[in-house]
Amino acid sequence: MSSPSPVRLTDDLIARALARPPDASAVADVVDAVAGAIAAHPQRRGGTLHWPALPRLGPAAGGLVVAALLLLLAVALVVVGSRIPRPGPIGIGVNGLVVFDEGGAIRVARSDGTAQDRLTSGTPWTFAPSVSPDGRRVAYWSTPEADLDVHTPRDLEVRELGTAARSATTAVHASGAVAWRIAWSPDSSRLAYADIVDGRRTVFVVGLDGRPARPVSPPALDAWDPVWSPDGSWIGFLGGRVEADRGFYVMRPDGTSAHRVSTVPSRGRGYLIPDWSPISDRVVVAVETSGPDPFQRDIWVLSPDGGTQVDISNDPGDEFAATWSRDATRIAWIRADADDPIRGHVVVAAPDGQAARVVGPDRVDAVAWSPDGRELILKFETGRSDAPVGLEALDLETGAVTVVAAGSMDGNPGWQAAGR
């Protein structure tokens, strides 16, 4: 059997290997080319290390060669340390499965509606899934009652994604009043959530090691809606019960150094659904401020150190559910029509509010970014006459909309980052 022809290490090959998202075949070709060149030039013991001759390249291409070698080193480190949990990389990712609940079951599908699968049976009722940053697990709430009565206790369960065994692990037994949002730590080893203790909302942290959950927020402060900073150094949360102390707070994961970072006064609905920038430098959150309508919110971008607080939307309609794209270059949120509140439009803008545009159909209740930043998953729950309730994928470049799944859904969808 003849040996395969050697692969030449060309400028184009190196450039493709460094492209993002990575071209797996190009990376493999670079690895083969470098390994083959080294094998063809064995080194002498006790002598000077001689590297194989590479093609003569210009300054830019030479820089690509160095970058390619660094890429090879990074690949080796990833292989060696693949079993060690780490925060997900910042930037464009590879799209995996869309994860959602429908009819009391946790389900998955591709954004084109194929590869539909059910992870739970619907008995007990399961809802509000949250995908781990490493794409390997999903956490969700489970309850025996389909009506989600606040008097019925709930379990926080964790289950593996993929084709492996899917037996669920119960991480927490919580009250029926527990908040739906589940926040993963960036290394996918812990979860944060909020429950009520002695009449006060409290943030808890629990690991996946079977140890009990522990309260971490200040005992004298109402605290809920936790969100972990992507660098793992802080947990942000919404705090305060009255206007005087209502705002966005941060604390260390062990509960120390808790302090308020926002100074925007808020009545009515207060603050809602914070989301931390993938590079941990800013937080986006919906805030009802001092306008004429105490229940009309704008989208604000805050600095976690309290340095800047900017209203990037300032629209007459109620705005909420803001979320960052994975590369931190855009924010998407829902804007309700001022004359018809159930007509929720999706707005996409730069982090400073510039280049804002309305995209896709209306009557949207929730939105989630694809890991590669090219699509949005839209959740429709109310008031549609042209299509069933459920999920649709919106291609931001072409405007094309594809049905992902139909049915009534309790929680908001998430999108798995594949190949992590």
N, C-alpha and C positions, 0 to 999 in steps of 0.2 A: 504494500500500500504506500503510495507516494506521500511525502510530507506536504503539508499545506504551504502555499507560497508565503514568503515573509511579507509583513505589512510595513509599508513605508510611513515614517512619522512625518507627515506633511503639515503645513500650516493649517489647511482646512480641517484635517483630522483633529488637530489639537483644539481648534476653535470650536468644533462641534462637541468635543468632549467636555469643554468648559461651559457650554450653553446651559441655560436654566429654563425649564426643568431639564435634568441631565438626560442625555441620550445614552441609554445603557449600552447599545452596540458600539458607539464611538468610544466610550470609556473602556470597554473590553478590548477594543483594537489598540488603544494607547498602551494598556497594560501589557498586551501581547508583544507590541513592538519594542517597548523598553526592556521587557524580560528577555526577548530574543536577542536584542543587541548586546545585553550584558552577558548572556550565555555564550555568545560567539566570541567574546573577548575575555577569557579566563584570566584571573589576577595571579601574579606571582607572590609566593609567600615571602615575607620579609622585604618586599620591594615597595615601590611607589604605586599607589592605586591609580590605575589607568582607566578612564571612562571611555566607552566606545564613542567613535566619532559620530556626530549628528550632522544632518544637513546644515549648510550655511544659511542662516536666517537673518533677517533684518532685526533692528532693535525691538520692534513691536512683537515679532514672532519669537524672538529670544525670550522676551518676557512671558510669552505664552508657554514656552517650554518649561521655564522655572515654575510657572503656575501649575502646569500639568504634573510635574514631579511632586509639588506640594499636594495636589489632588490625590495622587497615588498614596502618599503618606496618610492623608486623611481617611482614604478608603480603608487602609490597613488598620488604622486606629478604630474605625467604626466596627470592623469585623471582630477585632479583639475585644472591644468593649460593648458588643451588641447586647449583652445581658444586663448591663448596668443602666438603670433608668436615668434619663437625662432630659432636660427641657428640650422641646422641639425647636428646630432651627428657624430663624427669622427669614421671611421671604416667601417666594412662590413655592407652593407644594404640589403634590400630585393628587388628583382627585380620586378618592376611594368611594365608599358607599354613603348614600344619604340615609340617616337614621332618624326614625320618627315613631310616634305612637298612632295607632288607629284601632278603634273599637276595643280598647283595653289591652292591646298587644303591642309589643315593641317589634318594629319591622325595619327592614333594610331594602334598598333598591339602588340601582344606578340612576344617574340623573336623566337618562333616556327612558326610564320606566321599566327596564329589563332587570333580570337577576333579583326579582322579588323574593323575599324570604321572611319568615316570621321567627323571631328569637324567643318570644314567650307566647303562651296560648290564649291569654286573655282571662284566664282564671288561675290565680287572682288577677284583679285589674291592675295593669301596669301602665305607667305614663311618665311624661316629662323626661325623656332620655337625654343624657349628656355624654358625649364621646371624649375619651381620654386624649390628651395631646399626642401620645405616641400611637394613637389609632388602634390600640389592641383591645380596649375594653369599652363597655358602655355602662354607666350608672343610671338608675332610674328609681322611681317610687313604686311601691306595690301595696295594694290594699284590697281586702275582700269585698268592699262595697263599690259598685260601679258609679254611684251618685257622688262619690268623693265627699261625703259628709265630714265636717270638721271634727266630729266626735269619734270618728273611727281611726284608730292608730294606723300608722303606715311604716313600712320597712324600706330602708334604703338598700338596694341590692346592686351588685356588680357582677357583670357577666362578660366572658370573653367574646370578642368578635371573630369572624372567620369560620373556618371549617373545623376547628378544634372542638373538644367537648365544651358544651355550653351550660354546665350546671352553674346556677347562681349562688353567690355568696352574700349573706345578709351582713351588711356592715353596721347598721344602726336600726334600732327600734325607736320610732319617733311618734310624736303626737299627731292627731289629725289636723292640727293647725300649722304644721310645719310648712315653711315656704317651699315652693316647687323647685326653685333654682338650685342646681348642684354645681359647685365650682371645683374643678380639678386643679391640683398643684401642677406646675409645669413639668415636673419629673414623673407625673402620673402615679405617684405613690400615696397621695392623700386627697381627701375630699373636704370641702367646707360647705356648710349649709346653715340655715337659721331655723330655730324652733322657739317655742314660747316656754319660759321657765318662770313660775310664780308671777304670771301676768306680764312679763317683760320679754320682748324678742331678743334672742341671744344667738351669737354666731358660735358654731361648734366646728372642730376639726377632728377628723377620724382617719386613721391609716387603714391599709388593707391587710394588716398583720393580726387582726382579731382583737386588738386592744380596744377598750371602750372609748367612745367619743368624749371629748372634753371641751367645756366652754372656754373661749379665749377672749371674747369681747368684754369691755369694762362692765362690771355688774350693775353700775348705776345708770347705764346708757342703753336706750333702745337701739338695737343693732340688727340689721337684716341685709339681704341681697349681697352676700360676699362675692368678691371677684379677686382672684390671685394675680399678682403682677407676673408677667412672663419671665422675669429674671428670678422669681422665687423669693425675693427679699421682703415683700409686703403683701398683706391682704387688705384690699380696699373694701369698704362696706358703707351702706347708708345708715345714718344714725340720727337720733333725736326724735322726740315725740311732739314738740311744739316748735313754733317758728324760731324761737331764740337759739335752739341747739340743733335744728334740723340741717343736715348737710352731708357731704361726702367726707369720710374719715379713712385713715389708714392705720394699720398696726403691724407689728412683726407677727409672723405665723404662730409664735408662742403667746401672743396677746400683749406683749410689752410695747412700749412707745406709742400707744394709741393716741391719736390727736386728729383734730378736724383740719382739713386743708382747704375747704371751700368757704367762702364768705358771702355767696349769693343768697340773699334772703328768699324764703319760699313760704307761700301759704298753700291752701288748697291741697293738691295732690303731692306737693313736695317734690322730692327727687325720685327718679325711677330708672331702673335697669342700667347700671354703670357697665362700661366695657373698657378694659385697659388696652392701650396701644401695644402691638406686638413687640415694640422696642422699649416698653416700660416708661416712656417719657411723658405720656399724656393719658388722660382718661376722658372718655365721652360719656355724657349722661343727659337724660331729659330732666329739665327743671321747670317747675311752675314758678315764675318770678312775680314781680309786682305790677303786672299788667291789669287791664280792666276785668279780665275773666280769671277768677281764681283757679280754674281748672284747665287753663290753656298753657301747654308746656312748649318750651323751645329746646333746641339741642345746644348744649354747652360743651366746650372742650376745656378741661382743667389741667393745670400742671400739678403733679402730685406733691410738689413742695409748696404749693399755694402761691406761686409767683404770678401766674397768668390765669385768667378766667374769661373766656370769650364766648359770646352768643353767636354761633355760626349760622343760625337759621333765621330767627326773628321773623316768623311768618304768622299771619292771623290764625291759621289752622293749628289744631293740637298736634304736636310732634313727639314721637317716642320711639323706643326700640332701636336705638342707634347701635351700630356695630362696625368695627374696623375690618378692612380688608387685611389679608394675611401679610401683605408687604408694607402695611402702614401708610399707603399713599392715598387711600380713599375711605370715606365713611358712608354707609347706607343707613337710612332710617325711614320710618313711616310718617307721612304727613296726612292727617285727616282733612277732608274738604270742609271748609268753614261753614258751608251751607248744607252739607250732608255728611255728618260725622262718620257714617259707616263706609264712606268711600275713602279708603286708605290708599294713598299713592306712595310709591317707592321713590325716594330721592337719593341720588348719589352725588357726592361732592368731595372736593379736596378737604384736608383737615382744617383749613382756615375758612371753609365755607364757599370758596371760589369755585367757579365752573359747575355750580349745582344744576342738575337736570333731573327731570322726572322720567322714569323708565318703566316700561312694561305696563300691564293692565292695572286697573284699580281694584278696590275692595280687598286689599291685602292686609292681613293681620300681623304677620311676622315675616322676617327675612333672615337668611343666612348666606354667608359668602362661601363660594367654592374655594378649596385650598389654592388653586391656580389663579384665582381672581378673575376668571373669565365669565363666570356664571353666578347667578343668585338663585337660591331656592325660595320661592314665595309660598306662604301659607294662606289659604283662603278658607274662611270659616263662616262668613255671614253674607247675606244679601246678594248672591250671584244668580243671575238668570241665564247667562250665556255659557256657563260651565259648572260642573259639580264642585262642591267644596273639596278641599284636599291640598295637594302640593303640585307646583309647576316649577320647571327650571327655565330661567330666562337667560338667554345668551346676550351678554351686554354689547357685543360687537354687531351682531346681526339683528337683534330684537326678537329672534325666534323664541317661541314659548312651547315647551314640551310637557305634557302631563306626566308626572312621576308616580302619583298615587291618588286615589279618590277615597273619600270617607271623612268622617268627623274626627278631629284630633284634639286632644286635651293640651299637650305641651307643644313646645316649639321644636322645629327640626334642627338637626345638626349634620355636619358633613365630616366624614372620616378623611384624614390625611393618610394616603396609602404609602407603602414602601418605607415606613419609618422604622 
